[in-house]
Amino acid sequence: SLLPVMGCVGFFMAGITAQVNAANHSWYAAAGGVVEEALMAFRTVVAFGGEQREVDRYEKALIPARKGGIRISFPLRNIIGCLFGVFAFSFALAKGMYVGI
């Protein structure tokens, strides 16, 4: 009897997960670009002693990914909590029907 509710919660969970994946990809692409640039010019970075500067640039590029990951995790947590709540309610409903309450 709770299958449609589970389906709706699963639908919302799939949508939020797709948003999270798309957002994470764009956030980490910027940080990956910094790493790729540093690795391609590895000799130059080491020759001029720019290791710490490249680390700082990478950490600066990761700040949006960290903040965005925290911000986007709240809706996903809520959906997972609703899904577990529906599971618990369906189990309680089934147990009540089995016992005859």
Secondary structure, DSSP 8 states (H G I E B T S, - for coil): --HHHHHHHHHHHHHHHHHHHHHHHHHHHHHHHHHHHHHHTHHHHHHTT-HHHHHHHHHHHHHHHHHHHHHHHHHHHHHHHHHHHHHHHHHHHHHHHHHT-
